[in-house]
Amino acid sequence: MEEFRRRNTGIPRNYEKLPSKDQNENGENNKTYKAMAYKPTRPGINKYIDLLREHQDITIPIFFTLLSFWTRFYLISYSNIVVWDEFASHYIKREFYFDVHPPLGKMLVGLAGLLAGYDGSFEFKSGEVYPDNVNYTWMRIFLSSFGAWMVPLAYFTAIELDYSQQSAILVTLFVLLDTAYICISRFILLDSMLLLFTFTTVFCLTKFHNERKNPFSVDWWIWLTLTGTSIGCVSSVKWVGLFATALVGLYTIEDLWNKFGDLSMPKIVCCQHWLARIGCLIILPITVYMLTFVIHFAILIHSGPGDAQMSSLFQASLIGNDFDQNPLELAYGSKITLKNMGYGGGLLHSHVQTYPSGSEQQQVTCYHHKDSNNDWIVKKPREVAWSEDDEIEFVKNGDSIRLFHASTGRNLHSHMIAAPVTTSLWEVSCYGNETIGDQNDYWVIEVVDDLYEKDLQTVRSLTTRIRFRHINIGCYLRADNAVLPQWGFKQIEVTCDKSNNTKDAYTHWNIERHWNDKLPPGPKAKYRSKFIHDFWHLNVAMYTSNNALVPDPDKEDILASTPDQWPLLKVGLRMCSWADDVVKFYLLGNPVVWWSGSLSLVIYLISLTWYLIRQQRKYIDFPSNAQWDHFLYIGKVCGIGWLLHYLPFCIMGRVTYLHHYFPALYFSILMVGFLFDHFTVYLAGKTRHIVFGTCYFLVFAVFWFFKDIAFGMDYPAIEISNRKWLSTWNIVD
Amino acid sequence: MSQVRQRQGGDNKLKVGEKTIHEEKRKESKTPNEDEETKKKVVVSPGRDKQISNAVLFFLTVSSFITRFWNIGYPAEVVFDEVHFGKFASYYLQRTYYFDVHPPLAKLMFAGVGWLLGYDGHYLFENIGEDYIKNNVPYIGLRILPATLGALLVPIAYLIMIESGYPIITAAFAAGLVLFDNALITQTRLILLDAMLVFFMLCTLYSYIRFYKLRLREFTLDWWFWLVVTGVSLSLTTSVKMVGLFTFATIGVAVLVDLWELLDIQRGLTMRQFRRHFFARSIGLIFTPLAIYLFWFYLHFAILNTSGPGDDFMSPEFQETLHGNIMTFQSHDIRFNDTITIKHKDTSVFLHSHLDKYPLRYDDGRISSQGQQITGYPHEDSNNYWRVKPAIPFFDQERPENDVIKHGDYILLEHVNSLSHLLTHDVASPLMPTNQEFTTISVDDDSRYNETMFQVLIVNGEPDTKWRTKASHFRLVHYDTKVALWTHDAPLPDWAYKQQEVNGNKNNLEKSNYWFANEIIGKNVTEDVQPKKPTRELAFLRKFVELQRLMISHNSGLTKPHPYSTGPINWPFLVRGISFWTKDSTREQIYLLGNPFTWWIGVGALAVFVGVTAADAVSRRRGILPIIDPVRNRLYNSAGFFFIGWFFHYIPFFLMGRSLFLHHYLPAVICSYLLAAAVFNFMFVNSINYPISASATKKKITRVVLTAGVGVMTILFGIALLGIASVFYIFFAPLTYGTPGLDVSGVLNRKWLETWDFHFAK
């Protein structure tokens, strides 16, 4: 309160101690009270030491980089089992697989395998011992080098953010000595790449920011392009990278908004600014992202476990696929599987489980896994005399048919009962059997078009697009990407849609597999699907499965944690079996790093409010506007960066793990560095040294105390029970 | 560059609005031209203005009462949620304890009306469609209360706009939208809470505007009066429904912005003066409301002193404060070697065992212990009998054989019919691999004695709290593995007759672990009757905190889908209504549906407002000032205030998990009407009365700088819009008033959207 009362017009008392204006000019952008660059005052104790000191802006990062490589590589092959999610084989074997993450990270893992001479034969089951022919050490080294480069990047980012050298070293040490960063970087996982690209994004952004006074210079273009490339890469490793993209996006929007308001800027220049950003920050990253998929499709040319996620045509183009055994034209008595042609569509499926509500009849879903529950037999309506032994009769456009589920012997059925999830549409179920049933089992086949054939009277496997119209209600069989709850095994809901929308791809189906003993295999044809179509299809499928990764309330997942536990480091994560004879790794951050990081965000918020209130009372806390702008700029990069990487996890329904917090942690670390600078700027040089020295020591000491959880414990966990600082850490039972 | 900076600095000031003295001077010097222009348009003098305004107000109020009271006695049957709120009023009159998720004020008001009418609360409003006249309920009297408040919404809306400095036509436009809204009429004619809610909410807005206009006469009596009235209305809103918290947020934002401007040094306040402002507002807007809110609960507890249907929701301690509660005469101490039945609190099943064994292998391939099954069973049965025996290692030999069991004692439970002890061990339960299996072991087998010992932990127990039937909730925690006896609503397969699974929960602190002893077998109730205890006393605050917590948790637990619940995104567009009541014989129905015309005007106004502010922001950025300052300030301060009101009464619903209904949008729709009128003014009047705030000096007359000039066309246009609204209102009136009945074509004519699911459409 005392602070408020003093109505202040002149210079506040503190500022007498400020470095004079001239000295301030030396700071690169005249924003910070950066400590003076070292000038050797005492010449010649030792000329080598002098040399090192003179070039400290290079020697210091080199020193830390070396340390970083040591921490990441030390004892890297100690555990010879597959730890947690380690995997690699699909790219080596060139088999098509499906995963919720974009391909860049996994391709790099594949590259690591290739370099290590791995042949793809090992299955990578968690907990299994690596056989002799898998050089897992080299694979781990390749990937952990990504993690190692985080350290010099942190240093240079801090320098670009105008931190003092002591602060930059503090930030570097935090990144270097965080046990969680070390631990996650040492295995064949995607996170080291994700983190590295997050770091490069922030680095490029700060570099670009510092070039803002020289727009359209060569350096400006370089860093703008690199920022774009970097966000492209980070989003191609995991979709979490989109949060980093959002940070760059918000920065750019603010920047452009300012330019928009700058009336002194010629309009043409303003437009050029817009175009440059659109080109480098929108088109370029999308290109990078799509490029990774181009390579992905180019490498994976063999049929594999992920086939079923893709469209039938794409599958047909894979080597080792047996679709060419399909007879060409659909006939009565044929056994078929039906593929939905919407993006992310699956195979029409049914199983003995029933709906818990509505009709309580047998469930019909769309499913991406291939099994015999996807097989349907095309039959005539019961009223028409027909037997399996009759002459072959082909199905014509407009025929009424009955779809008979092969393994349960029931018919595809619909009625005027609301569907379980999309309640505005009708439910589709399986009902009756060969003899029992009613008109509601009959569907009219409508041919939409055919890829190759002009004649739309017959139905051809793979290439003909068909719709199924319910004969009584007139609704169309439809499956979009609505996911059923746990009782439906998170499969996709199938409904019947009253609106007759010919363009709606979710009502389009094609025949994927086709078996009929009486018909010969169709003629060989070269099927080719469009890249852009496959790209969309795969991304929609990734999105749908990502959404289906919701926590199962009946199953307690000991690995999962909730976002509210992260900032205070309330949980750790056991990365492997906790048996006494296994080399154990515990994913847990360095408490000093995590706690000070979270604390710094709170302190920043408090000081921001404090300064704002004081500004409203016209106190002058910042000698120049540039310093206040810099204070806000750090808040935007670190504070908003942290929020963007943290808050979405609170809203997301999917199951979350501790390592999801790692990108956010970086922003809080940067904030620590800034606050140290901010609050120690008036201290005498010596006091400053003591403050920073204490912190360096503290973070190192705690790291040393905890180092075994990251480097691997080959002794029973009980021996480190004194590391269990919080009762919630399950480091010991 | 410097030019830019200067303008940006100016920008900040402009946002502050019509506050600073500097600016007012600046404006005055700027406006003479516009002044002359607008003065030309002025058609009436202020004195006549006042008369016309009163006449319009009178006319609107009368029409409003007519629309709300027409045929109010029809239908003489229980409609929709009258089932609940009528019932609650009866409970007050009977003084029996009930539980509801809403705070008590509105229901107390109904009870008060009922009491004045001499109604004794004998009728319990059991089902929709039951006859009032047969049951002799003064339902018309009860309905008059909300209908009166609902009718008053129209004049208040009018006054809000007048006080905000809009011309008569604009105010009448706002009031007209409220007048002709079918949804507001339907909802406020019945025994429902929303009439009170919306009424108090509008009172809050009105009194805050009055308060704000007095800001230059700070700390005068008037100023204090309106501040406190704002606080009181806020509190009354919240005491009707917790939605009042959204009103709090609306006012809160306005107050924070106001305080922020007061803090500005250019306002010339010292820190001392600022603190005075700050504390005045916290007294008026935080402490007063809190005290009033608590008062209703005090009244609630004071009236409801008898045991009733709400008992089961409350803790045993709470129940003991009610007259005639089961706890007071059916609760006994449990002694060692008594035989008892044990019931699970959440799912109401008995702990049960029978001679069947767990199967060797479950469907998923896991293996069981093949021990005797333990299940949860909902019916009385001798297989539910358990004898409580002391655990020998912990039993103090000094204690008598049949000593009373206390909190923390270790016991064994012997299943009487099979002579075996309850046991749990580290084997996965049939349905949940994470939880432990429960089984039994013969009483003769002492080899696993450790695994049969359990500790009785009474909820809120002290070391000498006695374990009592019914009154004590307890957790039964296993000595050996520390799991708690637990069950959940999941049936076992046929091998256990679909009885409920019982297992050991590793998280032994969860509330779902609570059980209670239901009765002591063989203990004759009359034999052991203790002298009737005086009912227990509990501190008011403790009762309040308990009830408030339960209200919140039950409110968010109201997730059961209802056929007429809708998502918030549907509301502004009036995608679907709610069927309140139907009568087959006459094809009559009441269907809650807004007036589509006014409703869609509301949405349109929101869109226009957002569009105009965005366009203004963009063009200002380029140095173009498209709107003159007084008009712009009014748009931002007044329309912005209504917009914030709409925003806070609408957006939070998106974050709620409970099932939601169209009538939750009613507070927001009123805000959108006020906004619509402000936008109407902006578009067609394009001028305002300015200034409207009382000046700092006590001079009676405020010098008018600007008077809104209203053209004849504007008036005609406004009246035309209201005319259309009234046509729509009359067209949909049969669904609003429930009469007359409609034939198929009549229903289909009104069914403009596929999703309006009226009855009798076939």
Interface residues (C-beta under 8 A of the other chain):
Chain A: M1 F4 R5 R7 W257 F260 G261 D262 L263 S264 D554 K555 E556 I613 Q616 R617 K618
Chain B: M1 Q3 V4 R7 Q8 W260 L263 D264 I265 T270 M271 M432 P433 T434 V618 R621 R622 G623
